[in-house]
Amino acid sequence: MHLAKFPRRFIAHLPTPLERLDRLSKELGGPEIWIKRDDCTGLSTGGNKTRKLEFLMAEAELEGAEIIMTQGATQSNHARQTAAFASKLGLQCHILLEDRTGSNNPNYNNSGNVLLEHLHGATTQKYASGLDMNAEMEKVADKFRADGKKVYTIPGGGSNPTGALGYVNCAFELLAQCNDSGMKIDHIVHATGSAGTQAGLITGLKAMNAQIPLLGIGVRAPKEAQETNVYNLACATAEKLGCPGIVNREDVVANTDYVGEGYGIPTASGIEAIQMFAELESILLDPVYSAKGAAGLIDLIRKGHFSKDDRIVFLHTGGSAALFGYDSTFDHSGRWINA
């Protein structure tokens, strides 16, 4: 697969580390758990969106963009990384932030990712929940265009065929790390939301005939909707790569049992995952994505979904900056305040 034919801005710190989690594996009684550290991509505390933005921002530059626009939830990791990437390239960035939780906590609304976006020079607008945010973004973009500005808009999560190329590349990278070390993988697990990460991964894995099951742990949409979104984007990504038809509907699997009350709302199992990863492995998860993904992994292991002899790679999508927007979730000892 010749990804070099697509424009790309090489900014991420790649390859990201692949580490064995010995203490977590022991705590859970097996299987052998590894972690792909995409929280270490290097851009403004890192995260999975940096891989997508390498392709998206290169496309924006080719189009002569002066303003980069995107949208997401209040504590969007994608918004923070987009602001940082735009700053790195000297481009203006404007972000639409959707209130999906109804939180009145000032830290949730002004600290964490929001603070970092402003430090990177981005401007933001806040919106109530329930709107078509990509459509709202285009309305604002049209106002900038009417003033003669060249605007490049990025959908939520950077999840379109261009952005998904970043996770096609991640699949290649992960398989190369395993092949070079003689390490056989039995399963890959990760948090799935806007669909781009899972769509890119499954497209890359299928293109290489890797034969490794990929499980997305949903953080927002119901199972059928999540899998449909991922499958449609994977098909479009495969088309872009020139290998249409390589992804089948049954290749796309999402488990949405760990969403809880809704997107961005912490869960007891997610907080337990944050505590376990922090205390056992010194790794920080975020309550929105990586914690719910890890909660699914932990629960499925406890239920015997995986064999004790399996080797699982958990893809860490990043997001630790959001922890500072969720300070009211934890007490002074780091435990869930609702426990």
N, C-alpha and C positions, 0 to 999 in steps of 0.2 A: 504494500500500500504506500503510494508515493505522496505523503503529506506535504513535502517540500514544494509542491506545485501551488500550494495555497499561501497567500501572503500571511506573514506572522511576525509579530513583535516579540523578540526573545527577552523577556524580563523575569519570568519565574525562575526560582532556584530549583532546577531539575537535574537529575532525577530526585524525587523526594525519597526520604529514607523508608526502608522496609524493615521493621523491627519485630522481634519476638516478644510477646508479653508473658513472661514466665510466671509472674506472681498471680496475674489474673487467671491464667490457664489452670494453675494449681488450685486457686480458690474455687473455681467452678468444676474441678475434677475432670478436666479434659473437655473438649478436644484441645489441640495445640492452636493457640490464637496468635496471629501476627497482625500488625497494623501498618497500613500504607499511610505515611504521614503527609497528607496533602494539607494539613495545617501548617506545614513548613515551606510553602511556596514562596515566602519571602516578601510579599507585597503587603505592607500595612497590617502586620500580624498574620498574613497568609490566609489560605483557604482555597477551596476548590474552584472558585470563580476565576481566579487568576489564569488558570489554564485556558478557559473559554475566552477570556479577554485578550489573550495573546493573538488570537485569530480575529476577534471582533474589532479590536482597536487598529489592527493593521488594515482591515477593510475600511474603517472610518478614515484613516489617514489617506488612503488611496482615493477616496471620494472627496478629499479636501475639506473634511469637517472642521468647523470651528467650535462647535458646541456638541458635547456628548450628553445625551439624556437617557435616563433609565428610570425604572420604578420598582418598588418593593415595599415590604412591610416596614414598620418603624425601625426595628432592629435588624434590618436587612444586611447580611454579610456581603451580598452582591453589590449593594449600593456603595458600601464602604470601599470595596476593592475597585469598583468603577471610578469612584472619586480619586482614589490614589493613582490609578493608571492614567487617568486624564491629567492629573497634576504632573506626573512623570513626563508626559509628552507635551506639556505646556498648553493643554486645551481646556476650555471652560467646561464645567460640568454642572448640570442641573438635574435634581432628583425629585421625583414625586414619591412621597411616603404615605402608605395607606395604614390607617389605624385598624388593625385586625383583632386587637385584644380588648380595646376599651380601657386600657390601664391609665390611671391618673398619676402614677408614680413619676415624679419629675426626673428621676434617673433613667427610667425606661424611655421617656420622651426626649431626653436631652444628653444623656451620657452614652457610654458604650459605643456602638457603631455610629450613632448620630454625631457625637462629639468628634470622632475621627473624620467623618465626612467633612465637617466644617473646618477642621484643622487642615485638611487637604485643599481647601478653597472652594468646595462645592457649595451651591445654593440649594435650598430644599423648600418644597411645598408640602403641606399636610392635607390629607384627604380622609373623609369618612370611609368606612368599609362598605363593601357591596357594589362598588362601581367597576366598570370595565376599565382597568387601570392602563392597559395599553392604548385604548381609545382616548382616554383622558390625556395621556402623554402626547399623542399625536396632535391633539387640540392645542396644547401648549407649544409644541414644536412648530406648528403652523404659524403661531404668533411670532416666534423668532424668525421664521423664514420670511414672513411678511416684512420684517425689518431688514431683510437682506442677508441674514445669517445662514450659513450652511450647517444643518443639524443632522447628526447621526443618532438614531434612536435604537436602543437595545432593549429587547423584551425582558420582562422579569426573569431573574436568574441567568440571563444571558443564554436562554434556552431556545435556540433556533439551530438550523443545520450548520451554520458557521461556528457558533459557539460550541456545539457538540463535538466538533473536530478536536477540541482540547482533550476530551475524554476518550476519543478513538486513540489519540496519541498516548494517553495514560494507560490504556489497555496494552499497547505495544511495549511501553516502558516497564510495566509490571511483569509482563511475560518475559522480557529480556532479563530482568533482575532474577527471576526464578530460574530461567534456563541457565544463566551464567553461574548460579550457585547450586544447580542440580536439585532444586526444591520443587516438589510436586504440590500443587494447590488443589484442594477438593471443593472449596466454596469461596465465593467472594460475597461480602455483605456490606451494605452501605445505606445511608439515609437517602430517600428520594422525595423530591418536592416538585420543582418546576419542570422536571423530566430530562433536562439536558445531560446531567451526569450519567444517569442510567442508560439513556439512549446512546450516548457516545460509547460507553463501556461495552454494551451488548453488541453494537455494530463492530467495534474493534475486535472483540473476542470471536465473533462469528467470522469476520474476515480472515482471521488467523486459524480458524477451525480449532480453537483452544479447548473446547469441550469442558469448560469449567462453568458450573451453574452460578448464576448471578442472582442475588436476592436483594431487592430494594425494600427497605423498611419505610413505609409511607409516613409523612408528617402532616399531611393536609387532606388530600382528596380520598374518597371512597375507593376501594380496590379496583372496581371495573373502570372507573374514570381515570385512575392513576395509570393502570396498565395500558389503557387505550391511548392516553397522552404520550406515554413513553414509546409505545409501538409506532404510532404515527410519526413521531419525530425521528425514531430510528430508521424508518423507511425513507424519510426525506434525506437523512444524513447519508444513508447508503447510496441513494440516488446521486447525491452531490459527489460522492467518492467514485462513482462510476461502477458500482457493484450492486445494482438494484436486486431486491429479492433475497438477499442473504439472511435477513432476519425474519423469522416466523413468529406468529402471534404467541405460540406456546413458549418461545424463548424469553418472553417478558413476564417476570413474576414479581409481584409486589405484595407485601403483607402489611395491611393497614390497621392492625389490631392495637397499635401503640400510639395512635394519634391523641387519644384522651379527649378532652372537651373541645379541642380545636387547635388550629395552627397558632403557634407561638405561646400557647398556654402550657405551663410546666405540668408534668405528671409525676406521680410518686416513683414510678419505675425509672423515669428519666433522671430524677434527682439521685436515686440510688446509683445509677450508672455513672453520673458525674462524680459522686463520692468514691466509688470503687476505682475508677480510672485515675482519679487524683491521688488517692491514698495508696493504691497498690503499684501504680506505674508512673506517677508524676506527669500524667497527661491530662490536659484540660479539655473538656467537652462543653458544648453550649446547649441550653435548654430547648432550643427550637429544632435543630437538625441532628447534630451528632449524638446528643444524649438519647433521643428517641430511637435513633438507629442502633445505638449500643444497648439500649434497654431491650429492644427486640432480639438482638443477638444473645444477650444474657438469658432472657426468658426461654428462648428456643433451646438453648443448651440445657437449661435446667429441666425442660420437658422431654429431653432425649431426641429432639429433632435431628441432631447431628450425632454421628458416631464418635465415641471417645478417641478413636484413632484418626479422625479427620484432622486436616490442617486447614484452618479458615483464615482468610485475610479480611480484616475489617478496614474499609477505606474511611479514613478520618477526613471529613469535609471541612474541618476548621470551625471558626466562629467563636473562639473564646472571648473576644472583645465584647460579645453580647452579655456575658456574665455580669458585667458592671451595670447593665440596664435591668438586671433581674436581682439586684441586691436584696430587695424585700422578700424574695423567695426563701432566703437562708437566714438562720439565726446566727448569733455570734460565734457558735462552734462549727458553722458550716453545714448544719443539718437543715432539712426542709422544714420551714416554719409551720407547715400545715400537718406535719406528722403527729 
